[in-house]
């Protein structure tokens, strides 16, 4: 995988970033964690002026000095490093630019949070040159702003400008009410700021080549949350059409929640920046209150969506079949691995969760084995000792699910599959043969991971896809319904265990 390693640059001691290929990625962090610096380093993949433009220096060496900074790009075993020397960033080896080209981005477009992003054409327009704007602009503006007012979007080719679709070659305008037989227009000088920002973005996207890298810093600027999400959806579609890699930096909770792929930067006090790829919104929204319109009574943190669905269905079973009392308002949030889940549970009591809201984490059952192994080990390494201490100091807030979600459901279905055929058909109100689906999966002859959980994930992905095809039910709902099925069978057979698990929390 192509990577960037940033050392001693601004307030970053070390940041190592795996460059994604394809799709739309949301990049977020608290201020000062390196988002814009990272985007600048990504721009350098195709634009040689990126460092000089964004890393401003001074003739006085006491100010804005990057003497100890180093930026290294690596791909397929080759690498090139850039160091600051005499106001220039020099590569080692000198012909190392081939490494940058090998990453496959022939063009990089960077929309910064200033400059061209806010450009408005102020030149007087020649009405004799007014023509209809391309459909790309009309359709894009209408789609993003959920309107039809841009059906009549026009543009004027400016005198003395060059050829092509460059933004500064044209002025945009919309027809107004004609007076005395004379056409009237509102020029882009009277567009809203949000409309100007999107118009300028579209001006870049109409020209961008296939397989390019598109970077947008603080994408939410001047945009209503609903428009932010519409723009994200639009970019996702364009990225698919043109095979683009799009990276958007943001602080918007609306975009973080809607992100197809979320990357979170967390800068430590040492200046080392940790990176979470494909993380859940909960970990990126650590400084945003969780209550929204209704404050929950209890917040449960879990490792992933599979754990979320299972826990919610076990709780549903408990309140409908075992303990029919007033149910509290519960919010279940997937985080990441078990370490991050424990850390977020601990930290949330300080700045995330209201004081009168109970917070706990439910970890997958296999994590209990990890803890027991740590506990039994006599000579722990410093890292193991720190992990063991983390478990012990948060013991009161840690609970364990009765299974490791995917593994438990796969084991259930594989234990005499024939007995599940009719119950699952009734549960899904659809005809399919789970025993045949399991047999077909086994007949694929795949070599599975030695890790039982990893193997179970591969199997259940196949089961879900087949059930989805047979029932015409979407993937998320299939996962929830399988969790419901497991929770019902587990609850019927393990009444005392569920009471032991939930009574101390809810009573």
C-alpha positions in Angstrom: 0.0 0.0 0.0 1.2 3.5 -0.7 2.1 5.4 2.4 3.2 8.9 3.7 5.4 9.3 6.7 5.5 12.8 8.2 8.2 13.6 10.8 8.8 16.8 12.8 6.6 18.9 10.7 4.7 21.7 12.5 3.3 20.1 15.7 3.6 16.6 14.3 6.4 14.4 15.6 5.3 11.3 13.7 2.3 10.5 11.4 2.3 7.5 9.2 -0.7 7.4 6.7 -1.8 4.6 4.4 -3.1 6.3 1.2 -6.5 4.9 0.3 -7.2 4.0 -3.3 -10.7 4.7 -4.6 -13.9 5.9 -3.0 -14.8 8.8 -0.7 -13.1 9.1 2.7 -14.0 11.5 5.6 -10.9 12.7 7.5 -11.6 14.2 10.9 -9.9 15.0 14.2 -9.9 17.8 16.8 -8.1 21.0 15.7 -4.3 20.9 15.4 -4.0 17.2 14.8 -2.6 17.4 11.3 -5.5 17.2 8.8 -4.5 20.1 6.6 -0.8 19.2 6.8 -1.7 15.7 5.7 -3.8 17.0 2.8 -0.9 19.1 1.7 1.4 16.1 1.7 -1.1 14.3 -0.4 -1.3 17.2 -2.9 2.4 16.8 -3.4 1.8 13.5 -5.1 1.1 15.4 -8.3 1.7 19.1 -7.6 5.4 20.1 -7.1 4.5 23.5 -5.6 2.4 22.1 -2.7 5.0 22.4 0.0 6.0 25.9 -0.9 2.4 27.0 -1.2 1.2 25.7 2.2 4.3 25.5 4.4 5.1 29.2 4.5 8.6 30.1 5.5 10.5 33.3 6.6 13.8 34.8 5.8 14.5 34.9 9.5 15.4 31.3 10.6 13.8 31.9 14.0 10.4 31.9 12.3 8.6 29.2 10.4 11.6 27.0 10.0 11.2 23.4 8.8 14.9 22.4 9.0 14.2 19.1 10.8 11.1 18.2 8.9 11.0 15.1 6.7 8.2 13.7 4.5 8.7 10.2 3.0 6.6 8.6 0.3 6.8 4.8 -0.1 5.2 2.4 -2.6 6.1 -1.1 -3.9 9.4 -1.2 -2.0 10.6 2.2 -3.3 10.7 5.5 -1.3 11.6 9.1 -1.7 12.1 11.6 1.2 11.8 15.4 1.1 13.7 17.6 3.5 13.7 21.4 3.8 16.9 23.1 2.9 17.6 26.7 1.9 13.9 27.5 1.3 13.4 24.4 -0.9 12.2 20.9 -0.3 14.8 18.6 -1.9 14.2 14.9 -2.6 16.4 12.0 -1.8 17.1 10.3 -4.1 16.9 13.3 -6.5 15.0 11.3 -9.1 12.6 10.0 -6.6 9.5 11.6 -8.2 9.0 8.3 -9.9 7.7 6.9 -6.6 5.0 9.6 -6.5 4.0 8.8 -10.1 3.8 5.1 -9.3 0.9 5.7 -6.9 -1.4 6.2 -9.9 -2.8 9.7 -9.4 -2.1 11.6 -12.6 -3.9 14.7 -11.2 -4.5 16.0 -7.7 -7.1 18.6 -7.0 -7.0 20.4 -3.7 -9.8 22.7 -2.6 -8.4 24.5 0.4 -10.4 26.3 3.0 -9.4 29.7 1.4 -8.4 31.3 -1.9 -10.0 29.8 -5.1 -12.6 28.1 -3.0 -14.3 31.5 -2.4 -13.7 32.9 -5.9 -16.5 35.1 -7.3 -16.4 36.6 -10.8 -16.7 40.4 -10.6 -16.0 41.4 -14.2 -18.9 43.1 -16.0 -20.6 40.5 -18.3 -21.4 40.9 -21.9 -25.1 39.9 -22.3 -24.6 39.1 -26.0 -22.4 36.1 -24.9 -24.8 34.5 -22.5 -25.3 30.8 -23.1 -26.9 28.0 -21.2 -24.5 26.4 -18.6 -23.5 22.8 -19.1 -25.9 20.2 -17.7 -23.1 19.1 -15.3 -23.5 22.4 -13.4 -27.3 22.5 -13.6 -27.8 18.9 -12.5 -25.2 19.1 -9.8 -26.5 22.3 -8.2 -30.1 21.1 -8.3 -29.1 17.7 -6.8 -27.0 19.1 -4.0 -29.4 21.9 -3.0 -32.5 19.9 -3.7 -34.1 22.5 -5.9 -34.9 23.2 -9.6 -33.9 26.8 -9.6 -30.7 26.0 -11.4 -32.5 24.6 -14.5 -32.0 28.0 -16.0 -28.4 28.5 -15.0 -26.4 30.5 -17.6 -22.8 31.4 -18.1 -20.8 34.0 -20.0 -17.4 33.5 -21.6 -15.2 36.3 -20.5 -13.2 38.4 -22.9 -9.5 37.9 -22.9 -9.7 34.5 -21.1 -8.3 31.3 -22.4 -10.0 28.2 -23.7 -11.4 25.3 -21.7 -13.7 25.1 -18.7 -11.5 26.8 -16.2 -13.5 28.6 -13.5 -12.0 32.1 -14.2 -13.0 31.8 -17.9 -16.7 32.2 -17.1 -19.2 34.2 -15.1 -22.4 32.4 -13.9 -25.9 34.0 -13.7 -29.5 33.2 -13.2 -32.5 34.8 -15.1 -34.6 37.2 -13.1 -38.0 38.8 -14.0 -37.8 40.6 -17.3 -38.8 44.3 -17.3 -40.0 46.3 -20.2 -39.1 43.5 -22.5 -35.5 43.4 -21.3 -34.0 40.3 -19.8 -32.7 40.7 -16.2 -30.2 38.5 -14.4 -28.6 37.9 -11.0 -24.9 37.2 -11.4 -22.9 34.9 -9.1 -22.1 38.0 -7.0 -25.6 37.6 -5.6 -25.5 33.8 -5.1 -25.3 32.6 -1.5 -21.8 31.8 -0.2 -22.8 28.1 0.0 -23.9 28.2 -3.7 -20.6 29.8 -4.7 -18.6 27.2 -2.8 -20.4 24.3 -4.6 -20.2 26.1 -8.0 -16.5 26.4 -7.6 -16.2 22.7 -6.5 -18.2 21.6 -9.6 -15.9 23.8 -11.8 -13.0 21.6 -10.6 -14.9 18.3 -10.8 -16.0 18.9 -14.4 -12.4 19.0 -15.5 -10.9 16.4 -13.2 -9.4 13.4 -15.0 -10.4 9.8 -14.2 -8.3 8.1 -11.5 -7.4 11.4 -9.9 -7.2 12.4 -6.2 -9.6 15.0 -5.0 -8.9 16.8 -1.6 -11.3 19.2 0.1 -10.4 20.9 3.3 -13.2 21.7 5.7 -15.8 20.6 3.2 -18.7 21.8 5.4 -17.9 25.5 5.1 -21.1 27.6 4.7 -23.2 24.5 4.0 -26.4 23.5 5.9 -26.0 20.0 7.4 -28.6 18.6 4.9 -26.6 20.1 2.0 -23.4 18.7 3.4 -24.8 15.2 3.2 -26.2 15.8 -0.3 -22.8 17.0 -1.4 -21.2 13.9 0.1 -23.7 11.6 -1.8 -23.0 13.5 -5.0 -19.2 13.1 -4.5 -19.7 9.4 -3.9 -21.5 9.0 -7.2 -18.9 11.1 -9.1 -16.1 9.1 -7.5 -17.6 5.9 -8.8 -18.1 7.3 -12.3 -14.6 8.6 -12.6 -12.8 6.1 -10.3 -11.7 9.0 -8.1 -10.2 8.9 -4.6 -11.8 11.7 -2.6 -10.6 12.7 0.9 -12.7 15.3 2.7 -11.6 16.9 6.0 -14.3 18.0 8.3 -15.5 18.7 11.9 -19.2 18.2 10.9 -21.0 15.6 12.9 -23.5 15.3 10.1 -20.8 14.2 7.7 -19.0 12.0 10.2 -22.3 10.1 10.8 -22.9 9.7 7.1 -19.3 8.9 6.1 -18.9 5.8 3.9 -15.4 5.5 5.2 -14.1 7.4 8.2 -10.5 8.2 9.1 -9.8 9.6 12.6 -6.6 11.3 13.6 -5.7 11.5 17.3 -2.6 13.5 18.2 -0.9 12.5 21.5 0.8 14.9 23.7 4.1 13.6 22.4 3.2 14.8 18.9 2.7 11.3 17.6 -0.6 11.0 15.6 -2.5 7.8 15.8 -4.8 6.9 13.0 -8.1 4.9 13.0 -9.2 3.7 9.6 -12.8 2.7 8.8 -13.8 3.6 12.4 -17.3 4.1 13.7 -18.6 7.6 14.3 -18.6 7.2 18.1 -14.9 7.3 18.3 -14.6 10.3 16.0 -17.4 12.2 17.9 -15.8 11.9 21.3 -16.2 15.5 22.0 -19.8 15.7 20.8 -22.7 15.1 23.2 -24.6 11.8 22.5 -28.0 12.9 23.8 -29.3 14.7 20.6 -33.0 15.4 21.2 -33.5 12.9 24.1 -30.9 12.2 26.7 -30.4 8.5 27.2 -30.5 6.8 30.6 -27.8 4.3 29.7 -25.1 4.3 27.0 -23.6 1.0 25.9 -20.4 1.0 23.9 -19.7 -2.1 21.8 -17.0 -3.1 19.4 -18.9 -3.2 16.1 -22.3 -3.3 14.4 -22.6 -7.1 14.9 -22.3 -6.6 18.6 -24.7 -3.6 18.6 -27.4 -5.7 16.8 -26.9 -8.7 19.2 -26.9 -6.6 22.4 -30.0 -4.7 21.3 -31.9 -7.9 20.6 -30.9 -9.5 23.8 -32.1 -6.4 25.7 -35.3 -6.5 23.7 -35.8 -10.1 24.7 -35.1 -9.3 28.4 -37.6 -6.5 28.6 -40.4 -8.3 26.7 -40.0 -11.8 28.1 -38.2 -11.6 31.4 -38.5 -8.3 33.2 -41.5 -6.4 32.0 -40.7 -3.1 33.7 -40.4 0.4 32.5 -37.7 0.4 29.9 -35.0 3.0 30.2 -33.8 5.0 27.1 -30.7 3.1 25.8 -28.2 4.2 23.2 -25.8 1.6 21.8 -22.7 2.9 20.0 -20.2 0.8 18.1 -16.6 2.0 18.5 -13.7 -0.2 17.3 -11.6 -2.9 18.9 -11.9 -3.8 22.5 -9.1 -1.5 23.7 -10.6 1.5 22.0 -14.0 0.6 23.4 -12.7 0.4 27.0 -10.8 3.6 26.6 -13.8 5.5 25.2 -16.0 4.1 28.0 -13.5 5.4 30.5 -13.0 8.8 28.9 -16.7 9.4 28.1 -17.5 9.9 31.8 -15.3 13.0 31.7 -16.4 14.9 28.6 -19.0 12.9 26.6 -21.7 11.4 28.8 -23.9 13.6 31.0 -23.4 13.0 34.7 -26.7 11.3 35.3 -26.3 8.8 32.4 -25.0 5.4 33.2 -22.3 4.2 30.8 -20.9 0.7 30.3 -19.2 -1.3 27.5 -20.2 -4.8 26.3 -17.2 -6.6 24.9 -17.3 -9.8 22.7 -16.9 -13.0 24.6 -13.5 -13.8 23.1 -12.1 -10.7 24.9 -12.8 -12.4 28.2 -10.3 -15.1 27.1 -7.8 -12.3 26.4 -8.2 -11.0 29.9 -8.0 -14.4 31.5 -4.8 -15.1 29.6 -3.3 -11.8 30.7 -4.4 -12.4 34.3 -2.7 -15.9 34.3 0.6 -14.7 32.8 3.2 -14.3 35.5 5.7 -12.2 33.7 3.9 -9.5 31.7 5.6 -7.2 29.3 5.1 -3.4 29.9 2.5 -3.4 27.2 0.7 -6.4 28.7 0.8 -4.9 32.1 -0.7 -1.6 30.8 -3.5 -3.5 29.1 -4.2 -5.6 32.3 -4.3 -2.4 34.3 -6.8 -1.0 31.9 -9.1 -4.0 32.3 -8.8 -3.9 36.1 -9.3 -0.1 36.5 -12.5 -0.3 34.4 -13.8 -3.6 35.7 -17.0 -2.1 37.1 -18.0 -0.8 33.6 -17.1 -3.9 31.6 -19.6 -6.6 30.7 -19.3 -9.4 28.2 -21.7 -10.6 25.6 -22.7 -14.3 25.9 -21.0 -15.0 22.5 -18.7 -13.5 20.0 -21.4 -12.3 17.7 -20.6 -13.8 14.2 -19.0 -16.9 15.8 -22.0 -17.6 18.1 -24.6 -17.3 15.3 -22.6 -19.4 12.9 -22.1 -22.1 15.5 -25.8 -22.0 16.3 -26.8 -22.4 12.7 -24.3 -25.2 12.0 -25.5 -27.3 14.9 -28.1 -29.4 13.2 -29.0 -27.0 10.4 -32.1 -28.9 9.5 -33.8 -27.9 12.8 -33.5 -24.2 11.8 -35.1 -24.4 8.4 -38.7 -24.0 9.3 -38.2 -21.6 12.3 -36.1 -19.2 10.1 -38.7 -19.4 7.3 -41.4 -18.3 9.8 -39.1 -15.7 11.3 -38.3 -14.1 7.9 -41.8 -14.9 6.5 -40.0 -16.2 3.4 -39.0 -19.6 1.9 -35.3 -20.5 2.0 -33.4 -23.5 3.1 -30.6 -22.5 5.6 -29.3 -26.1 5.7 -28.8 -25.9 1.9 -27.1 -22.5 2.2 -24.7 -23.9 4.8 -24.0 -26.9 2.6 -23.4 -24.7 -0.4 -21.0 -22.6 1.6 -19.1 -25.6 2.7 -18.9 -26.9 -0.9 -17.1 -23.8 -1.9 -14.0 -25.5 -0.4 -12.5 -22.3 0.9 -9.4 -22.4 3.2 -10.4 -20.4 6.2 -8.3 -18.5 8.7 -7.1 -20.4 11.7 -8.8 -17.7 13.8 -12.4 -19.0 14.4 -13.9 -15.5 14.5 -12.3 -14.5 11.2 -13.6 -17.8 9.6 -17.1 -17.2 11.0 -17.2 -13.7 9.5 -16.4 -15.1 6.1 -19.1 -17.7 6.5 -21.8 -15.4 7.8 -21.2 -13.0 5.0 -22.1 -15.7 2.6 -25.2 -16.7 4.6 -26.4 -13.1 4.8 -26.0 -12.6 1.0 -28.0 -15.7 0.2 -30.8 -14.8 2.7 -30.9 -11.3 1.2 -31.3 -12.7 -2.3 -34.0 -15.2 -1.2 -36.0 -12.7 0.9 -35.4 -9.4 -0.8 -34.6 -7.9 2.6 -31.8 -5.5 2.8 -28.5 -6.5 4.4 -28.8 -4.5 7.6 -32.3 -6.0 8.3 -31.0 -9.5 7.7 -28.3 -9.0 10.2 -30.8 -7.7 12.8 -33.2 -10.5 12.2 -30.5 -13.1 12.6 -29.6 -11.4 15.9 -33.3 -11.6 16.9 -33.4 -15.3 16.1 -30.3 -16.0 18.2 -31.5 -13.8 21.1 -34.8 -15.7 21.2 -33.2 -19.1 21.3 -30.6 -18.1 23.7 -33.1 -16.4 26.0 -35.3 -19.5 26.1 -32.4 -21.7 27.0 -30.5 -19.3 29.3 -33.1 -17.4 31.4 -30.9 -17.3 34.5 -27.9 -16.1 32.6 -29.7 -13.2 31.0 -31.1 -12.2 34.4 -27.7 -12.4 35.9 -26.3 -10.2 33.1 -29.0 -7.5 33.0 -30.7 -7.4 36.4 -27.8 -5.6 38.0 -27.9 -3.0 35.3 -31.6 -2.3 35.0 -33.0 -3.0 38.5 
